[in-house]
Amino acid sequence: MGRAKMGDERREQILTAFEKCVVRDGLAKTTLQNVAAEAGLPRSLVRYFTGNRDDMVDLLIERMIERGQAQLEAMQPKGRQAKTEDLLGFLFGGVFADETSNCIVTELFYLSGHDESIKARLQKMYQGMQDVLSKQMAKDGIGKGPAERRALSYALMSLAYGDATFSFLGLKGGARNSLRSHAALLLEEAARKGRAQGRKQK
């Protein structure tokens, strides 16, 4: 086994342990020693492969981004180009339906109130998601322009994130499929506006 592959596997082992500690104990109470004990590794080895605690937080955020990208790719339809409607599955059945990620994001949001670097990383993560949605809408002719598409992508993300947050708190509302249907109606209305705008320009 190559040294690089061994390093990647150790890093994954450590980050998996880090996630478990964060979900169980909270990010503020999770130490390198806690992670080492969970991973079954010496603390020095944890530090060697992932750096200090701040470095581990950065790696954790990167891991969440990679997980979201993998979920998005897995939801790509076979034999045809993706459509904006396909991304609703990513929002309501993928990234915001992952309880581990939601728990970690909640912890990161709390810390971001005191840590500008974490706040910036979270902002970048969600802006990336907003960009993906907005670009796909543009390809599909949804919305009257970039500003409306960004506003719509923001609304869709807010609906999915709000659903995940309230579900985490145990608040009962509409079923996830019902919320997804409402999101689809927003897209349908924006697509209608986009078609009407296109006819006016001809």
N, C-alpha and C positions, 0 to 999 in steps of 0.2 A: 504494500500500500504506500503511495507517495506521501511525502510530508505535507504537501498542500491539502490533499484529500483528508488526511488525518486531522489537520488543523480545522478544516471545515466541519468535520464530524464532531470534534470537541466543542467548537463554537456553537453548533446546533444543540448539543447536549446541554451546554451551559445556559443558552437562551431559553430552552424548554424549561429548565429548572427555574430560571429567573421568572418566567411567566407564571409558573405554578406558585411561586412565593408571593408574587404580586397579587394574584387572584385570591390567595388564602389570607395573606397578612397585610396587604396594601403596600404601595410603593414606598411610602415614607418610612415604614418599619423594616423594609427588606435591606439587608446588608450583604456584603460579599461573603461573609461567613455563612449566612443563611443559604445563599445560593450554592456555595461549595458543599454544604451538608446535603442539600436537596439533590445535587448532581453526583454526590459520592466522590468528589474530587478534593484534593488539597486546595486551600485558598490561594496559594501561590500559583497553582496551575490555572485557576479561574482568572486571576489577574493577568497572567501571561497571555492567555488566548483572547480575552475580551477587554483588558484594560481596567480602569477604575470604574466606579459606579456610574459616573456621568457618561463614560464611553459605552457602558452596557445599556444605558437608556437610549443612546443614539442607535445602537445596534438593534434594540428592541423595536424602535420606530421603523427602522429600515426593514426589519422582518415583517412588520405589519403591512408595510407598503408592498413588499414582495408577495405576501399572502393575498392581498387584495388584487394584485396584478394576475396572480395565478388563478384566482377565482374568476376574474373577468375573462381570461383566455379560455378557461374550461367551459364558460357559458357561450362562447362564440358558436353560432349555428354552423352545422356541417353543410358544405356544398353551396353556400351563398354568403354574401357580404352581411355583416352585422347591421342591424337597424337600431334606432333609438329605443324602440319598444323592448329589444333584447336586453338593454341596459337596466330596465326595470327589474329584471330577474337578479341582476348583480346587486342592485340596491336593496331590494326587499327580501331576496332569498340568499344573498351571499354576504357581502361585507358587513352590513348592519345586522345580519342575523347570527353572526358569530359571537357567542356569549363571552368567550375568552377575550377577543379583541375589544368588545364593548366594555368589559370590566377594566381592561388596561387603559383604554382611552379615557374612561372616567377618572382613573387615577392620574393620568397625564394632564387632563384638564384642570384638576385641582392644583397640581404642581405648577402649571403654566401661569397661574396667577402670581407666582413669586419668582418664576424662572423664565426670562425672556427667550432663552435659547430653545427651551421646550415649546414655548408658545409659537416661535418662528417655525419649528419643525412641523408642528401640528397644522399650522396655517398652510405650509407648503404641501403637506399631504392632502388636505382637503381641496386646495386650489387645483392640484393635479387631477383630482377626481372631477372637479367642476369643469376643467378644460376638456377632459375626455367626453363628458356629456355634451358640452357646448359644440365641440367639433363634430360630433356625430349628428347633432341636430342640424347643423349647417349642411352636412352632406345630404340629409334627408329633406331639406327644405322646410324645416320646422322653425317658426318664429319669423318676425319681420326684420330682425337684424341682430348683431352681436350682443347688444345690451339686453334685448329681450331674452335671447337664448341663455345668457349668463344668469339672468333673473329666474328663468324657469328651472335651470339646473340647480340653482340655489334652493328653490322651492321644493324640488324633488328630493334633494339631499336632506332638507329640513324635515320633510314628512317621514322619510325612512329613519333618520336619526331620532326624531321625536318618538316614533313608534318603538324603536329599540330601547330608548331610555325609559319610557313609561312602562313598557313590558318588564324591564329589569326591576322597576319599583313595585311591580305587581298590580299596576293599574289596568283595569280591563276596559277595552274599547272595541273597535271593529276588528274583525279578523284581518290578518296580514294580506290575504287575497283581496279583501274589500278595499284596503288602503291602496293596494297596487292598482285596482280598478279606477280609483279616484285619480291616481297619478296618470294613468293612461288617458283619462278624460282631459286632463290638463294638456297633455301632448297633442291630443286630437284637436283641441281648440286652437293651440298654437300653430298646428299644421294648417288648419283652415285659414287662419290669418296670413300665414306665409303664402298660401296659394292665392289668396285675394290680393296680396301685395304684388305678387308676380304678374297677375292679370292687369293690374293698374299700370305697371311699368311697360307693358307691351304696347 
